[in-house]
Amino acid sequence: MKPYLRLFDFSQKVDYKTEILSGLTVAIALVPEAVAFAFIAGLSPLVGLYAAFVMGLVTSVFGGRPGMISGATGAVAVVIVALAKSRGVEYVFATVVLAGIIQVLAGALKLGKLMRLVPLPVVYGFVNGLAIIIFMSQLDQFKDASGNWLTGNTLLILLGLVLLTMLIIWGLPKLTKAFPASLAAILIVFGVVTLFGIDTKTVGDMASIDGGFPPFNIPDIAYNLDTFLLILPYAGIVAGVGLIESLLTLELIDEITETRGRTNKEAMAQGVANITSGFFSGMGGCAMIGQSLINISNGARARLSGIVASVVLLLFIMFGSSLVEQLPMAALTGLMIMVSIGTFEWVSFKIINKYPKSDILVGMVVALITVLLHNLALAVLVGVIIAALVFAWDSAKRIRARKHIDDKGVKHYEIYGPLFFGSIKMFNDKFDVADDPEEVMIDFKESRIVDMSAIEAVNKLTERYHTAGKKVYITNLSSSSHKLLIKADKMINVNVVE
C-alpha cells in the first residue's frame, strides 16, 4: 500500500515515493540548466544554482501551483545580461529584489486574473515556441568547444547515449510506473558510461558546481534615485517576463492535471522568491516549463517534489558536486529532448484547417517571436494584441440595423451587435437622416453601447437629427449602456426611453 499523507493546506494526497524520486530527477536536470543560464547572463555558475535553489524552494512552499518547478531561466538571463556586463553582479541582485517587489504588488492587486485575456492560440504559440527553444538549446551538446559540429566516434557515442536515454524514457512507463523513467534513464546511462569507461561530455565539463550555502548579501550599490531609475526598467521587464512565463506554465500544468492553480498566490510567491534570491546571491528566475513537465510526467502533483528538488540541488552544491559533475550530458540532453517533444502541442497541426485562419496566424506569430527573439513577454503581448484586433474587426462587422416605419409614421431602427470604436462607421452608415420622417426611434435591445467612442457616435447622430429638425428616441438600452449615457449626461443630450 502506498504511503499517503496530506501535505500543507491542499486536500490532495501525497505519494511520498513518487514525489521524492521525481524531485531527485528534477534536481539533476536543474544543474546544467542553471549553469547554462548563468553563463548567458554573464554570471558565475553558482549565481544560477543559488537562484534555482531559492526560487524552487520558496515557490514550492508558498506558490499557487503544487508540482510546478521554478528556478533560474533563460527568459530572465537575456534581460539582465546587459546590466551584468555594464554594472556588475551587485546591480543584478538589486534588480532581482526590485522585480520581486513588483511581482508581489501584482499578486496583491490580483492582476493574475489578467491571464484570462490570453487566448488559446497565444498559449499554443507560446508552448510550441518554447518546445522548439528547448530542443534547439540541446544542439549545443553536439558541438565542440570551438563551436564546430562533432564528427566520427565522438558524435556516434553521443547520439547512441542520447537515443538510449530517450528509448528508456519512452519505453519504461509501458512496462512499469513504479520508478520515474527520467531518473532511471539518467542512472542507466551513467552506469553504462562508468562501466565501459566511455569518454563523453559530462556536467563537469561545463563548470564546477562546488560551493556552500547561498551567502546572505545586501546588494552593494549606491542607494539613490539615479540607481533606482537605472535598474527600474530591467526590474520591470524581469517582473513581467517572469509572471507571464510562470502563469502560462501554471495554465499548462492546470490543463495537464485537470486541476486549478491560484494565479495571484503564485504571482506573490514568485515575487517573494525573487526578493529572497536577490538577497541570497541569486540571479532570480521564474517557473520552468521543462522541469515542471518532467515533474508532472513523473506523477508528482504536490509541493513535496519541488521542495525535494531544491534541497537535493543544494546538497549537490555543498557535498555532491564531484559526483554530479561526472553525470554524462548525453543523458540530460536526451531527457530535455523528450521534454521538448512532450511540450509541443502536436494537435496544432490537426486544427490548421479547422480553426479560423486568424487564430492559426496568431499562434504562428507567437511561436516565431518566441523562437527568434527568446522574448516570451513580447511574444505573448504581440499575440494578445493581434487577437484583440482581430476580435474587434470581426465584432465591428456584426453591427446590423433592421428598419421599418410603423402606422404612425415613426421610423424604427433595431440595432444588432456591439457599438464600439470599431463599429462606429458602419453604425453611422445605417441611418438616412435627410430622408427619415419627423420622428425616429433607435432600439438597442439587441445591442450595447460599449465605450466613449460609441457614446460620442450616439451624440453626433442625435445632433444630426436635431439639426434637421427631427426628434430621435433611444429605447431598450441595457443597464450598462444606460449608465454610460447617464455618466456622459453633461456631454450629450439624448432622450432615453425606458
N, C-alpha and C positions, 0 to 999 in steps of 0.2 A: 504493500500500500504506500502510495506516495506521501511524503511528509508535507502537509499543507498548513499554512498559518496566515492569518490576516496581518498585513503589514501597513503601518501608518494609518491614515484615515480613509483608505479605499476599501470598498466592500469585496473586491476580487481576491481570490485566494492565490497564495504564492507557492509555487513548486520550487523548493529550495535547490534541488539538484539542477533543474533547468536554468534557473536564474544565475547560480554560481558559475556553472560551466559556460553559459553564454557570456557572462561578464568577463571571464578569463579570455575567451576568444576575442571579444571587443578590445580588451586591454592590449593584446598582442597586435591587433590591427591598428590601434591608435598610434603606436610608436612611430612607424615610418611616415604616417600622415602628418603628425605633429612636427616631426623633424623637417619634412619637406616644406610645410607651410612657413616654418620659422626661417628657412633659407630664402623662400620667396620674399618674405618681409625684410630680409637683410639682417636677421637677428640670430642670436645663439640658439642652438637646438634645444637647450634647456628652457629657454623662454617659451617655446612652443609646447614642450612637455609639461611645464608647470601650468600653462593655460589649460591644457587638456585635462589635467588632474582637477584643478579648481572648478572649471566650468562644468565638468562632468559630475563632480560631487554635489555642488550646490544645486544644480538644476534637477538632479535625480532626487534629492531630498525635498526640495521646495517647489519643483516645477508642476505644471498643469497637465503633463502628458507622461504617465508612467511608461517606461520602456524606451523612451526617446533618449538618444545619446547626444551630448553636447561636448564641444572641445574646440581647439584651435582650427580655424578653417581658412581655406584659400580666399573666400569672399572678403574676409576681414584683412587678410595679409596683403592683398593687392591695393587696399585702401591706405594702409599705414606705411607702405614701403617708402614712399617719398618723404614722409615725415621722419622715419627712422634714419634715412640716409642724410637728411639735411640737419636734423636736430638731435638725433641720438635716442637711445632706448628710454631714457627717463621721460622724455616728452611722449613717447608711445604709452608708457604706463599711465601718465596723466590723462591722455586722450581716452584710454580704455575706461578709466574711472568716470570721466565725464559722460561717455557714451552710456555707461551703466545707469547713471543718474537719469539720463533722458529716457532710457527704456523703462525704468521704474515709474517715472511720471506717466509714460504712455500706458502702462498697465493700470496705474491708479485712476487715470482718466477713462479707462475702459475702451481704449482705441483698438483693442484686439478684435472687436466686432466688425471693424472695417474689412476684415478678411472676407466677409460676406460679399463684398463688392468685387472680389476676384472671380471671374467666370471660369468655368471648367476648361475651355480651350487654353486659357493662360496657364492653368495648373498643368495641363498636359504638355504644353510647350516648355514650361519650367522643368518638369520632371525629365522629359526627353533630352533637353539640353544638358541637364546635369548628368544624366546617364552617359551621354557622349563625352562629357568632360572627364568623368571618372575613367572611362575606357581609354581615352587619349592620354591621360596622365600616366597610365601604366606602360605606355610605349617607350618611355624613357628608360625603363629597365632593360630594353633590348638595344641599348646604345652603350658605348664605352665611355671612358672619362673624357675623351675628346669630342664626344657627340656623334661619332660615327656608328652606323649600324653594326651589330655583332655579326660575325660570319663563322663558318666552319663548325667545329665541335662545340665551341662555346655557345653558339646560337642553338644548336641541336639539343644540347643538355638543358639549356634554359627552357626551350619550348617543351621538351619532354616533361620536365618537372611542373611547368605551368599547367599543361594538359592533364597530368596526373592529379594535380590539385583540383582542377575543375571536374574531372571524372568522379573523384571521391565525393565532392560536394553535391554533385548531381545524383549519383547512384546510391550513396549510403542511406538517405532517407527512404528509399524504396525497399531497403532491407530491414532497417530498424531506425527508430527515432529516439532510442534510449540515450544516445550520445550526440551532441551537436556535430553535424557533418563538417562545419567550418573548422572547428578545433581539431577534429580527427584528421582532416586533410593536412593541417599545419604540422601536427605531430608526426604523421606518417612520412611526409616529405622530409621533415627534419631528420627522422630516423634513417631514411634511405640515404640522404646526403652524408650523414655521420658514419653509417655502417660501411658504405662503399667509398668513403673518402672523396666524394665528388667535389671538384673545385668549381664553385659557383658563387655569385654575388650574395653577400649577407647584409643584415641590418647594420652591422658594424662598419661596413664599407661606406655607408652614408655619413655617419658621425658617431662619436661616442655619446652614450646617454647616461654616463656615470655622473651622479650628483647627489645632493642631500635634500632635506625637506625645503620646500619653497621658502626663501627668506622674506620676512616682512620688510617692506621698503616703502617709505613715503617718497613719492617722486621728487627728485632733486631738481626743481625748476624754479624759475622766478615767478612768484605768485603775484601777478599784477594783471591789469586789464589787457595789455598787449599780448601776454601769453594766452589769456583766455580767448581772445579773438583769433589767435593763431591756431589753437587746437580745436576751436568750436566747429569749423566746417568738417574736419576729419571725424570728430566725435559724432556729429550729426549723421554723417554717411555711414559710419560704423554701426550706430544705433539702428538706422533704417534698414541697412543691409541685413544686420543680424536678426532683426524682428521679422523681416519678410521671409528670410530663409527658414527661420525657426518655426514660424506659424504655418508656412506652406508644408514643411516637413510634418508638423503636427496634423495638418489636414490629411496628408497622405497616410500617416500611421492610423489615424481615425478610420479612414476608408478600409485599410487592410484588416484591422482588428474589429471593425464594426462596433466601435465604442466612441465615446465623445470626450475629448480633452477640454481643458479650460484655457482659452486663449489669453485672457487678461492675467491669470495667475502665472502662465508661462512667460508672458512679457515681463512681469515683475521679477520672476526668478532669473531670467536671462540678465536683467539689469543688476540684481544683487550679485550674480556670478561674475559679471564683468567688473563691478566695483571691487570685489574681493580679489579677482585676478590681477587687477592693476596694482593693488597693494601687496600682492604676493608674487611679484616679478613675472607675471604672465602677460602674453600679448593679447589676451581676450579672445573672443570667438562667439560661436552660436551653435545651433543644432547642426548635426552632421547627418545628412541623409543616408550616406553609405553605411556608416557604423550603426545607425538606427535600424536600417533594413537588415543588417547582419543580426542584430539583436532580436528583432521581431521574427525573422525567419528561423532562428534557433528555438523559438517558442516562448521567449521571455515576454512577460506582459506587465511586470511590476517594477517598482523602484529599485528593488534589490540588485538587479543586474547592473544598472548604471552605477550604483554605489560600489559594487564589487569591482567593476571595470576601473573606476577611478582609484580605488585603494590599491588594487593589484598594479596599476600603472605606476603609482608612487613607489611601491615595493620594488618594481623593476628598476626604477631610477636609483633608489637608495642601496639596494642589496643584490639585485639580479641582473645588472647591466651586462656582465660578462657572458651570461647565458643567453640573454635576449639578443645580444649582438651577433650570436652565432646562427640565428634563425635565417634560413635561406629566403632571399627576397622573392624567389620564384613562387613560393607558397603564398606569400601575401599578394603577389601580383595576380595569381590565379584566383584568389579569393575576391579581390576587388573587381576583376573582370566578370566574375559571376554576379557580383553585386550590381554592376552596370547593366548586365543582361536582365536581371530581375527588376531593376529600377525602371527600365524603358517601358513605356505604355505601348505594347505591341498592338493593342486594339486601335491605336491611332490609324494604322493602315487599313483596317476594316471599315472605318467610318468615313473615309475620304469621300466616297460617293453618296453617303447617307446624310451627312451633316451639311448645314449651309456653308457655301464657299467662304463666306466672311469668317466663320469660326475656324475653318481649316487654315486660312491665311493668318489669323491671329496666333494660332498655335505654332505655325512655322516661323513667324517673325520672332516670337518669344524664344523659341529654341535657337534660332540663328544668332540672336543678340547674346544669349547666354553662352553659346559656344565661342563666338568670335571675340567678345569683349570680356567674358568672365564677370560681367556686372549683372548680378541677379536682380538687384533692386531696379536698375534701369530697364531690364528686360520685362519685369512684371509691370512696371509703371507704363511702359510703351504699350504692352498688351492690353492693359485696362483702358488706356486712353483710346486705342483703336476700337476695342469692343464697345466702349461708350459712344463713340462717334457713329459706329455702325448702327447701334441701337437707336440713337437719336434720329439718324437718317430714315431708318425703317419706320419709326414712330411718326415722323413728320409726314410720311406718305399715307398714313392711315386716317388723316383728317378728312371727314366727309360732311356733306350738308344735304339733307333731304328738304325739298322746297314744295310748298303748296299755299294757295290762297283760300281762306275759308269763306263762308257765305256772307260774312260781314265786311269782306274786302280787306281783311288783315293778312299780310303775308307772313308765313311761318318758315323759319329756318331751323331745322332739327340737326344739331351738330353731333357728329360721332368722332371719337378719337381725342387724344390729349392735345390741349392747346399750350404750346410752349415755344421757346425761341426758334426751334427748328421748323415748326409747322405754321408760323405766322403768315408767311407769304401765301401759302395755299389756302389758309383760312380767309384772308382778305379777298382772294380771287373768287370766293364763293358768292359774294354779295354784289348786287347791282343797285347801288344807291340811287342813281339818277332815274331809273325806270321803276323802282319799287313804289308801292302805294303809300298813303299818308301814315299808316301805322305798320310797324314791323315788330315781330316777336321772335327773339332768338332763344331757342330751347337747348339748354346744356344738360339735359337729363342723361345723355349717353357720352358726355364729355366732361373734362375737368380743366380748370384754369390752374396752371402749374407754377408759373414763375412771373417775375416782374415784367419780362418781355410780353407775356400773354396779357397781363393787366393793361399795359400800355397799348397793346393792339386793340383791346376792347374799348379803351378810352378814345383812341383815334377813330374807331369805327362809329362810335356814338356821336363824336364831334362832326363826322361827315354827314350823318343823318340830320343832326341838329342844324348844320349849315344849310342843308337842303330843305329845312322847314318841316321835317318829319319826326314822328315820335318812335322811339325804339324801347322795347322792354326786354329785360333779361329774365328768363324763368328757369326753374328747376336746377339751380346751382347746387352742387354738392356742398356739404358743410365746410370742407377745407377751402373750396373755391370762394364761397361766400365770405369766409373770414379774411381771405386775401383782399377781396374788394372792399370790405369794411375797413381794414387796416390802411388801405390806399384811398380812403374816402376823401382825404384832403387833396389828392392828386387828380381824381377823376370824378365825373358826375354821371353815374349810371343809375337808372331806375330798376331796382331789384324787386321782382315779384316772387313771393314765396309760394 
